[in-house]
Amino acid sequence: MLFYLATAGAYRLVLGLAPAVPPSVGLCATLLAVSALFLALEDRSLPSLGLRPGAAWARDFALGAAGGCGIILLSALLAYAAGGFHLVRGAGAGALAPGAAFYFLPAFSEELAFRGYLFQRVEWGLGTLGALLLLSVLFSIAHFSNPGMAGPTAVFAAVNIFLAGVVLGLAYLGTRSLALPFGLHLGWNWCQGSLLGFGVSGTEAVGCFAPVPHARAAWLTGGAFGLEGGLACTLVCLLACYILRRHCPVRDPKSPFSKQ
């Protein structure tokens, strides 16, 4: 809790002192700074959060990005097969690169907030399962105020974002690095918004394609909330949890007070 309070206070300070700084940049910088401060109090450094740039980090990030795209594409395929929508041409390929840049910092910031310092400290206190479940619940709650959180869609959206938190948490626990979950998160958002043109957590997106919904229940495809608010995504997230648990086993945690 102290970590979040410190981050919220520092973020408001940054926006007050530098109002011209884009919010996504300010939040990312704040999370890095507050994480570094808390780590310094424990005689640790930022790399201990799973931020160790190199070939292995880049490989895991690329694998995660492909996996995130795969989750969304499979969710879209299931929703399409159920008659939920069809795609038409949207903004074209020109939406892809700007979309990647747009989703990059928000995805990184959320991984710092929910799979970074706080995850490690909660794991040390409550155990691995406790940290995975608690941070996934908080991850879902953080999206409750998003547009489109209403009716049956809200239920599926809350469940799916919780499951996404579990997927991202398992990706971190299996590698003890933020590279794989960061890649998953970015690939998920980019594919859903910039490629397919669905909303991303209730926020409208301009994509290479544009979905045209059919007369089906919104809980199937997620409606305006995006694919992550529908049953199709629920099924795929459960599959992703199974695959990660089976093929990316949890690595034992290190003491948060060990120098790394």
Phi and psi restraints in degrees (value plus and minus 20) as a CYANA .aco file:
   2 LEU   PHI     -80.6   -40.6
   2 LEU   PSI     -56.4   -16.4
   3 PHE   PHI     -81.8   -41.8
   3 PHE   PSI     -66.2   -26.2
   4 TYR   PHI     -87.2   -47.2
   4 TYR   PSI     -59.4   -19.4
   5 LEU   PHI     -83.8   -43.8
   5 LEU   PSI     -62.4   -22.4
   6 ALA   PHI     -84.5   -44.5
   6 ALA   PSI     -60.6   -20.6
   7 THR   PHI     -85.4   -45.4
   7 THR   PSI     -64.5   -24.5
   8 ALA   PHI     -82.5   -42.5
   8 ALA   PSI     -63.5   -23.5
   9 GLY   PHI     -85.2   -45.2
   9 GLY   PSI     -63.7   -23.7
  10 ALA   PHI     -86.4   -46.4
  10 ALA   PSI     -56.3   -16.3
  11 TYR   PHI     -85.3   -45.3
  11 TYR   PSI     -63.7   -23.7
  12 ARG   PHI     -83.4   -43.4
  12 ARG   PSI     -56.6   -16.6
  13 LEU   PHI     -84.8   -44.8
  13 LEU   PSI     -63.4   -23.4
  14 VAL   PHI     -82.2   -42.2
  14 VAL   PSI     -65.5   -25.5
  15 LEU   PHI     -86.1   -46.1
  15 LEU   PSI     -52.8   -12.8
  16 GLY   PHI     -92.1   -52.1
  16 GLY   PSI     -58.5   -18.5
  17 LEU   PHI    -101.4   -61.4
  17 LEU   PSI     -49.1    -9.1
  18 ALA   PHI    -154.5  -114.5
  18 ALA   PSI      51.5    91.5
  19 PRO   PHI     -83.3   -43.3
  19 PRO   PSI     -40.0     0.0
  20 ALA   PHI     -98.5   -58.5
  20 ALA   PSI     -32.7     7.3
  21 VAL   PHI     -92.9   -52.9
  21 VAL   PSI     109.3   149.3
  22 PRO   PHI     -77.5   -37.5
  22 PRO   PSI     119.3   159.3
  23 PRO   PHI     -73.9   -33.9
  23 PRO   PSI     -59.6   -19.6
  24 SER   PHI     -84.6   -44.6
  24 SER   PSI     -57.6   -17.6
  25 VAL   PHI     -88.9   -48.9
  25 VAL   PSI     -63.6   -23.6
  26 GLY   PHI     -82.4   -42.4
  26 GLY   PSI     -61.7   -21.7
  27 LEU   PHI     -87.2   -47.2
  27 LEU   PSI     -63.9   -23.9
  28 CYS   PHI     -82.3   -42.3
  28 CYS   PSI     -65.4   -25.4
  29 ALA   PHI     -83.5   -43.5
  29 ALA   PSI     -58.8   -18.8
  30 THR   PHI     -84.9   -44.9
  30 THR   PSI     -65.7   -25.7
  31 LEU   PHI     -82.1   -42.1
  31 LEU   PSI     -61.1   -21.1
  32 LEU   PHI     -84.1   -44.1
  32 LEU   PSI     -63.9   -23.9
  33 ALA   PHI     -86.3   -46.3
  33 ALA   PSI     -65.8   -25.8
  34 VAL   PHI     -86.9   -46.9
  34 VAL   PSI     -60.0   -20.0
  35 SER   PHI     -81.0   -41.0
  35 SER   PSI     -64.1   -24.1
  36 ALA   PHI     -82.8   -42.8
  36 ALA   PSI     -58.3   -18.3
  37 LEU   PHI     -85.1   -45.1
  37 LEU   PSI     -68.5   -28.5
  38 PHE   PHI     -84.1   -44.1
  38 PHE   PSI     -57.8   -17.8
  39 LEU   PHI     -87.3   -47.3
  39 LEU   PSI     -58.1   -18.1
  40 ALA   PHI     -82.5   -42.5
  40 ALA   PSI     -55.4   -15.4
  41 LEU   PHI     -84.9   -44.9
  41 LEU   PSI     -39.8     0.2
  42 GLU   PHI    -125.3   -85.3
  42 GLU   PSI      -9.1    30.9
  43 ASP   PHI      40.2    80.2
  43 ASP   PSI      22.0    62.0
  44 ARG   PHI    -145.7  -105.7
  44 ARG   PSI     153.6   193.6
  45 SER   PHI    -147.1  -107.1
  45 SER   PSI     148.7   188.7
  46 LEU   PHI     -76.9   -36.9
  46 LEU   PSI     -57.1   -17.1
  47 PRO   PHI     -76.2   -36.2
  47 PRO   PSI     -44.0    -4.0
  48 SER   PHI     -88.5   -48.5
  48 SER   PSI     -32.9     7.1
  49 LEU   PHI     -98.9   -58.9
  49 LEU   PSI     -28.6    11.4
  50 GLY   PHI      83.6   123.6
  50 GLY   PSI       4.7    44.7
  51 LEU   PHI    -131.0   -91.0
  51 LEU   PSI      60.3   100.3
  52 ARG   PHI    -145.5  -105.5
  52 ARG   PSI      63.8   103.8
  53 PRO   PHI     -76.1   -36.1
  53 PRO   PSI     121.6   161.6
  54 GLY   PHI     144.9   184.9
  54 GLY   PSI    -194.4  -154.4
  55 ALA   PHI     -82.8   -42.8
  55 ALA   PSI     -62.0   -22.0
  56 ALA   PHI     -86.7   -46.7
  56 ALA   PSI     -59.4   -19.4
  57 TRP   PHI     -84.0   -44.0
  57 TRP   PSI     -64.4   -24.4
  58 ALA   PHI     -84.3   -44.3
  58 ALA   PSI     -58.0   -18.0
  59 ARG   PHI     -84.4   -44.4
  59 ARG   PSI     -66.8   -26.8
  60 ASP   PHI     -84.6   -44.6
  60 ASP   PSI     -57.6   -17.6
  61 PHE   PHI     -82.4   -42.4
  61 PHE   PSI     -66.2   -26.2
  62 ALA   PHI     -83.5   -43.5
  62 ALA   PSI     -60.7   -20.7
  63 LEU   PHI     -83.2   -43.2
  63 LEU   PSI     -61.3   -21.3
  64 GLY   PHI     -84.2   -44.2
  64 GLY   PSI     -63.8   -23.8
  65 ALA   PHI     -79.9   -39.9
  65 ALA   PSI     -61.4   -21.4
  66 ALA   PHI     -85.1   -45.1
  66 ALA   PSI     -59.7   -19.7
  67 GLY   PHI     -86.0   -46.0
  67 GLY   PSI     -60.8   -20.8
  68 GLY   PHI     -82.1   -42.1
  68 GLY   PSI     -62.8   -22.8
  69 CYS   PHI     -82.6   -42.6
  69 CYS   PSI     -59.9   -19.9
  70 GLY   PHI     -82.9   -42.9
  70 GLY   PSI     -60.6   -20.6
  71 ILE   PHI     -80.6   -40.6
  71 ILE   PSI     -65.9   -25.9
  72 ILE   PHI     -90.2   -50.2
  72 ILE   PSI     -61.8   -21.8
  73 LEU   PHI     -83.6   -43.6
  73 LEU   PSI     -60.2   -20.2
  74 LEU   PHI     -88.3   -48.3
  74 LEU   PSI     -58.7   -18.7
  75 SER   PHI     -81.1   -41.1
  75 SER   PSI     -63.2   -23.2
  76 ALA   PHI     -84.3   -44.3
  76 ALA   PSI     -59.3   -19.3
  77 LEU   PHI     -83.4   -43.4
  77 LEU   PSI     -62.1   -22.1
  78 LEU   PHI     -85.0   -45.0
  78 LEU   PSI     -64.5   -24.5
  79 ALA   PHI     -84.5   -44.5
  79 ALA   PSI     -58.5   -18.5
  80 TYR   PHI     -85.6   -45.6
  80 TYR   PSI     -63.0   -23.0
  81 ALA   PHI     -84.1   -44.1
  81 ALA   PSI     -48.0    -8.0
  82 ALA   PHI    -104.7   -64.7
  82 ALA   PSI     -14.3    25.7
  83 GLY   PHI      58.4    98.4
  83 GLY   PSI       6.3    46.3
  84 GLY   PHI     -99.8   -59.8
  84 GLY   PSI     -47.8    -7.8
  85 PHE   PHI    -188.6  -148.6
  85 PHE   PSI     150.8   190.8
  86 HIS   PHI    -157.8  -117.8
  86 HIS   PSI     141.9   181.9
  87 LEU   PHI    -123.5   -83.5
  87 LEU   PSI     124.0   164.0
  88 VAL   PHI    -146.1  -106.1
  88 VAL   PSI     150.1   190.1
  89 ARG   PHI     -88.1   -48.1
  89 ARG   PSI     115.0   155.0
  90 GLY   PHI    -126.7   -86.7
  90 GLY   PSI    -143.5  -103.5
  91 ALA   PHI    -100.3   -60.3
  91 ALA   PSI     -27.6    12.4
  92 GLY   PHI      62.0   102.0
  92 GLY   PSI    -191.7  -151.7
  93 ALA   PHI     -83.1   -43.1
  93 ALA   PSI     -37.7     2.3
  94 GLY   PHI     -85.4   -45.4
  94 GLY   PSI     -33.9     6.1
  95 ALA   PHI    -106.6   -66.6
  95 ALA   PSI     -32.3     7.7
  96 LEU   PHI     -93.6   -53.6
  96 LEU   PSI     -72.9   -32.9
  97 ALA   PHI     -86.0   -46.0
  97 ALA   PSI     -67.5   -27.5
  98 PRO   PHI     -79.5   -39.5
  98 PRO   PSI     -54.7   -14.7
  99 GLY   PHI     -84.7   -44.7
  99 GLY   PSI     -62.0   -22.0
 100 ALA   PHI     -81.0   -41.0
 100 ALA   PSI     -62.2   -22.2
 101 ALA   PHI     -86.1   -46.1
 101 ALA   PSI     -57.8   -17.8
 102 PHE   PHI     -86.9   -46.9
 102 PHE   PSI     -60.1   -20.1
 103 TYR   PHI    -108.4   -68.4
 103 TYR   PSI     -29.3    10.7
 104 PHE   PHI     -81.2   -41.2
 104 PHE   PSI     -77.7   -37.7
 105 LEU   PHI     -88.7   -48.7
 105 LEU   PSI     -61.1   -21.1
 106 PRO   PHI     -79.1   -39.1
 106 PRO   PSI     -60.9   -20.9
 107 ALA   PHI     -85.0   -45.0
 107 ALA   PSI     -62.8   -22.8
 108 PHE   PHI     -85.1   -45.1
 108 PHE   PSI     -62.3   -22.3
 109 SER   PHI     -82.7   -42.7
 109 SER   PSI     -63.1   -23.1
 110 GLU   PHI     -87.3   -47.3
 110 GLU   PSI     -53.5   -13.5
 111 GLU   PHI     -88.9   -48.9
 111 GLU   PSI     -58.8   -18.8
 112 LEU   PHI     -81.6   -41.6
 112 LEU   PSI     -60.1   -20.1
 113 ALA   PHI     -94.1   -54.1
 113 ALA   PSI     -56.4   -16.4
 114 PHE   PHI    -134.0   -94.0
 114 PHE   PSI     -34.2     5.8
 115 ARG   PHI    -146.5  -106.5
 115 ARG   PSI      -9.0    31.0
 116 GLY   PHI    -118.6   -78.6
 116 GLY   PSI    -148.0  -108.0
 117 TYR   PHI     -76.0   -36.0
 117 TYR   PSI     -67.7   -27.7
 118 LEU   PHI     -82.5   -42.5
 118 LEU   PSI     -59.8   -19.8
 119 PHE   PHI     -79.2   -39.2
 119 PHE   PSI     -65.5   -25.5
 120 GLN   PHI     -81.5   -41.5
 120 GLN   PSI     -64.8   -24.8
 121 ARG   PHI     -88.7   -48.7
 121 ARG   PSI     -59.7   -19.7
 122 VAL   PHI     -86.8   -46.8
 122 VAL   PSI     -59.1   -19.1
 123 GLU   PHI     -81.2   -41.2
 123 GLU   PSI     -60.3   -20.3
 124 TRP   PHI     -86.1   -46.1
 124 TRP   PSI     -50.2   -10.2
 125 GLY   PHI    -110.8   -70.8
 125 GLY   PSI     -60.6   -20.6
 126 LEU   PHI    -127.9   -87.9
 126 LEU   PSI     -26.9    13.1
 127 GLY   PHI      72.5   112.5
 127 GLY   PSI     148.2   188.2
 128 THR   PHI     -83.1   -43.1
 128 THR   PSI     -67.8   -27.8
 129 LEU   PHI     -84.3   -44.3
 129 LEU   PSI     -61.4   -21.4
 130 GLY   PHI     -80.2   -40.2
 130 GLY   PSI     -64.3   -24.3
 131 ALA   PHI     -85.0   -45.0
 131 ALA   PSI     -62.5   -22.5
 132 LEU   PHI     -81.4   -41.4
 132 LEU   PSI     -66.1   -26.1
 133 LEU   PHI     -92.5   -52.5
 133 LEU   PSI     -65.3   -25.3
 134 LEU   PHI     -84.3   -44.3
 134 LEU   PSI     -66.5   -26.5
 135 LEU   PHI     -89.3   -49.3
 135 LEU   PSI     -49.1    -9.1
 136 SER   PHI     -89.9   -49.9
 136 SER   PSI     -57.8   -17.8
 137 VAL   PHI     -83.9   -43.9
 137 VAL   PSI     -66.7   -26.7
 138 LEU   PHI     -82.6   -42.6
 138 LEU   PSI     -57.0   -17.0
 139 PHE   PHI     -81.3   -41.3
 139 PHE   PSI     -61.9   -21.9
 140 SER   PHI     -88.3   -48.3
 140 SER   PSI     -65.7   -25.7
 141 ILE   PHI     -79.1   -39.1
 141 ILE   PSI     -55.4   -15.4
 142 ALA   PHI     -82.7   -42.7
 142 ALA   PSI     -36.9     3.1
 143 HIS   PHI    -122.0   -82.0
 143 HIS   PSI     -17.5    22.5
 144 PHE   PHI     -82.1   -42.1
 144 PHE   PSI     -49.3    -9.3
 145 SER   PHI    -108.4   -68.4
 145 SER   PSI     -16.7    23.3
 146 ASN   PHI     -88.5   -48.5
 146 ASN   PSI     133.3   173.3
 147 PRO   PHI     -79.8   -39.8
 147 PRO   PSI     127.1   167.1
 148 GLY   PHI      67.2   107.2
 148 GLY   PSI     -22.5    17.5
 149 MET   PHI    -101.4   -61.4
 149 MET   PSI      60.6   100.6
 150 ALA   PHI    -173.7  -133.7
 150 ALA   PSI     128.2   168.2
 151 GLY   PHI      44.2    84.2
 151 GLY   PSI    -175.9  -135.9
 152 PRO   PHI     -78.6   -38.6
 152 PRO   PSI     -52.1   -12.1
 153 THR   PHI     -80.2   -40.2
 153 THR   PSI     -57.4   -17.4
 154 ALA   PHI     -82.3   -42.3
 154 ALA   PSI     -57.7   -17.7
 155 VAL   PHI     -85.3   -45.3
 155 VAL   PSI     -69.3   -29.3
 156 PHE   PHI     -85.6   -45.6
 156 PHE   PSI     -58.0   -18.0
 157 ALA   PHI     -83.4   -43.4
 157 ALA   PSI     -64.5   -24.5
 158 ALA   PHI     -82.8   -42.8
 158 ALA   PSI     -63.7   -23.7
 159 VAL   PHI     -84.8   -44.8
 159 VAL   PSI     -64.8   -24.8
 160 ASN   PHI     -87.7   -47.7
 160 ASN   PSI     -57.3   -17.3
 161 ILE   PHI     -89.6   -49.6
 161 ILE   PSI     -54.8   -14.8
 162 PHE   PHI     -81.2   -41.2
 162 PHE   PSI     -67.8   -27.8
 163 LEU   PHI     -83.0   -43.0
 163 LEU   PSI     -56.8   -16.8
 164 ALA   PHI     -81.7   -41.7
 164 ALA   PSI     -59.1   -19.1
 165 GLY   PHI     -81.5   -41.5
 165 GLY   PSI     -58.9   -18.9
 166 VAL   PHI     -84.9   -44.9
 166 VAL   PSI     -64.7   -24.7
 167 VAL   PHI     -78.6   -38.6
 167 VAL   PSI     -68.5   -28.5
 168 LEU   PHI     -86.2   -46.2
 168 LEU   PSI     -58.0   -18.0
 169 GLY   PHI     -85.5   -45.5
 169 GLY   PSI     -61.9   -21.9
 170 LEU   PHI     -83.7   -43.7
 170 LEU   PSI     -56.5   -16.5
 171 ALA   PHI     -83.5   -43.5
 171 ALA   PSI     -59.2   -19.2
 172 TYR   PHI     -89.1   -49.1
 172 TYR   PSI     -65.9   -25.9
 173 LEU   PHI     -84.7   -44.7
 173 LEU   PSI     -48.9    -8.9
 174 GLY   PHI    -100.6   -60.6
 174 GLY   PSI     -34.9     5.1
 175 THR   PHI    -145.4  -105.4
 175 THR   PSI     -38.7     1.3
 176 ARG   PHI      33.4    73.4
 176 ARG   PSI      17.9    57.9
 177 SER   PHI    -163.2  -123.2
 177 SER   PSI     130.4   170.4
 178 LEU   PHI    -105.2   -65.2
 178 LEU   PSI     -23.6    16.4
 179 ALA   PHI     -83.0   -43.0
 179 ALA   PSI     -70.8   -30.8
 180 LEU   PHI     -86.1   -46.1
 180 LEU   PSI     -69.4   -29.4
 181 PRO   PHI     -84.7   -44.7
 181 PRO   PSI     -55.3   -15.3
 182 PHE   PHI     -82.8   -42.8
 182 PHE   PSI     -64.5   -24.5
 183 GLY   PHI     -82.4   -42.4
 183 GLY   PSI     -63.2   -23.2
 184 LEU   PHI     -79.1   -39.1
 184 LEU   PSI     -66.4   -26.4
 185 HIS   PHI     -82.9   -42.9
 185 HIS   PSI     -67.6   -27.6
 186 LEU   PHI     -86.0   -46.0
 186 LEU   PSI     -64.2   -24.2
 187 GLY   PHI     -81.8   -41.8
 187 GLY   PSI     -60.2   -20.2
 188 TRP   PHI     -78.8   -38.8
 188 TRP   PSI     -75.1   -35.1
 189 ASN   PHI     -85.3   -45.3
 189 ASN   PSI     -63.1   -23.1
 190 TRP   PHI     -85.2   -45.2
 190 TRP   PSI     -65.1   -25.1
 191 CYS   PHI     -86.4   -46.4
 191 CYS   PSI     -62.7   -22.7
 192 GLN   PHI     -85.7   -45.7
 192 GLN   PSI     -62.9   -22.9
 193 GLY   PHI    -114.7   -74.7
 193 GLY   PSI     -78.2   -38.2
 194 SER   PHI     -95.5   -55.5
 194 SER   PSI     -49.4    -9.4
 195 LEU   PHI    -111.4   -71.4
 195 LEU   PSI     -75.8   -35.8
 196 LEU   PHI    -110.6   -70.6
 196 LEU   PSI     -39.1     0.9
 197 GLY   PHI      64.4   104.4
 197 GLY   PSI      -8.4    31.6
 198 PHE   PHI     -96.7   -56.7
 198 PHE   PSI     141.1   181.1
 199 GLY   PHI     -83.7   -43.7
 199 GLY   PSI     134.1   174.1
 200 VAL   PHI    -138.7   -98.7
 200 VAL   PSI      86.2   126.2
 201 SER   PHI      33.7    73.7
 201 SER   PSI      20.5    60.5
 202 GLY   PHI      69.2   109.2
 202 GLY   PSI     -27.5    12.5
 203 THR   PHI    -114.7   -74.7
 203 THR   PSI     107.2   147.2
 204 GLU   PHI     -81.4   -41.4
 204 GLU   PSI     126.6   166.6
 205 ALA   PHI    -153.9  -113.9
 205 ALA   PSI     129.9   169.9
 206 VAL   PHI    -124.8   -84.8
 206 VAL   PSI      97.6   137.6
 207 GLY   PHI    -138.9   -98.9
 207 GLY   PSI     151.5   191.5
 208 CYS   PHI     -78.8   -38.8
 208 CYS   PSI     -59.0   -19.0
 209 PHE   PHI    -134.8   -94.8
 209 PHE   PSI     152.2   192.2
 210 ALA   PHI    -156.6  -116.6
 210 ALA   PSI     108.1   148.1
 211 PRO   PHI    -100.6   -60.6
 211 PRO   PSI     119.8   159.8
 212 VAL   PHI    -133.1   -93.1
 212 VAL   PSI      88.1   128.1
 213 PRO   PHI     -90.2   -50.2
 213 PRO   PSI     127.3   167.3
 214 HIS   PHI    -119.7   -79.7
 214 HIS   PSI     158.5   198.5
 215 ALA   PHI     -99.0   -59.0
 215 ALA   PSI      51.4    91.4
 216 ARG   PHI    -148.7  -108.7
 216 ARG   PSI     139.9   179.9
 217 ALA   PHI     -80.8   -40.8
 217 ALA   PSI     120.1   160.1
 218 ALA   PHI     -82.8   -42.8
 218 ALA   PSI     -47.2    -7.2
 219 TRP   PHI     -88.6   -48.6
 219 TRP   PSI     -32.5     7.5
 220 LEU   PHI     -97.2   -57.2
 220 LEU   PSI     -68.1   -28.1
 221 THR   PHI    -125.2   -85.2
 221 THR   PSI     -29.0    11.0
 222 GLY   PHI      74.9   114.9
 222 GLY   PSI     -29.9    10.1
 223 GLY   PHI      36.3    76.3
 223 GLY   PSI    -158.8  -118.8
 224 ALA   PHI     -88.8   -48.8
 224 ALA   PSI     -39.0     1.0
 225 PHE   PHI     -90.1   -50.1
 225 PHE   PSI     -46.8    -6.8
 226 GLY   PHI      91.8   131.8
 226 GLY   PSI     151.2   191.2
 227 LEU   PHI     -75.5   -35.5
 227 LEU   PSI     -50.2   -10.2
 228 GLU   PHI     -90.6   -50.6
 228 GLU   PSI     -19.5    20.5
 229 GLY   PHI    -126.9   -86.9
 229 GLY   PSI      -4.0    36.0
 230 GLY   PHI    -145.1  -105.1
 230 GLY   PSI     145.4   185.4
 231 LEU   PHI     -80.9   -40.9
 231 LEU   PSI     -57.0   -17.0
 232 ALA   PHI     -76.4   -36.4
 232 ALA   PSI     -61.9   -21.9
 233 CYS   PHI     -89.1   -49.1
 233 CYS   PSI     -54.1   -14.1
 234 THR   PHI     -76.5   -36.5
 234 THR   PSI     -68.5   -28.5
 235 LEU   PHI     -83.1   -43.1
 235 LEU   PSI     -62.0   -22.0
 236 VAL   PHI     -90.4   -50.4
 236 VAL   PSI     -57.1   -17.1
 237 CYS   PHI     -83.3   -43.3
 237 CYS   PSI     -60.6   -20.6
 238 LEU   PHI     -82.0   -42.0
 238 LEU   PSI     -60.6   -20.6
 239 LEU   PHI     -83.5   -43.5
 239 LEU   PSI     -62.4   -22.4
 240 ALA   PHI     -83.3   -43.3
 240 ALA   PSI     -59.0   -19.0
 241 CYS   PHI     -81.0   -41.0
 241 CYS   PSI     -63.6   -23.6
 242 TYR   PHI     -82.6   -42.6
 242 TYR   PSI     -65.6   -25.6
 243 ILE   PHI     -83.6   -43.6
 243 ILE   PSI     -65.0   -25.0
 244 LEU   PHI     -84.7   -44.7
 244 LEU   PSI     -62.4   -22.4
 245 ARG   PHI     -85.0   -45.0
 245 ARG   PSI     -52.9   -12.9
 246 ARG   PHI    -103.9   -63.9
 246 ARG   PSI     -59.8   -19.8
 247 HIS   PHI    -127.6   -87.6
 247 HIS   PSI     -25.6    14.4
 248 CYS   PHI    -153.7  -113.7
 248 CYS   PSI      49.8    89.8
 249 PRO   PHI     -80.1   -40.1
 249 PRO   PSI     129.2   169.2
 250 VAL   PHI     -84.9   -44.9
 250 VAL   PSI     110.0   150.0
 251 ARG   PHI    -108.7   -68.7
 251 ARG   PSI     124.6   164.6
 252 ASP   PHI     -81.8   -41.8
 252 ASP   PSI     118.6   158.6
 253 PRO   PHI     -93.7   -53.7
 253 PRO   PSI     134.0   174.0
 254 LYS   PHI    -119.0   -79.0
 254 LYS   PSI     132.9   172.9
 255 SER   PHI     -77.5   -37.5
 255 SER   PSI     115.6   155.6
 256 PRO   PHI     -86.1   -46.1
 256 PRO   PSI     -29.4    10.6
 257 PHE   PHI    -123.6   -83.6
 257 PHE   PSI     -14.2    25.8
 258 SER   PHI    -101.7   -61.7
 258 SER   PSI     118.5   158.5
 259 LYS   PHI     -94.8   -54.8
 259 LYS   PSI     109.7   149.7
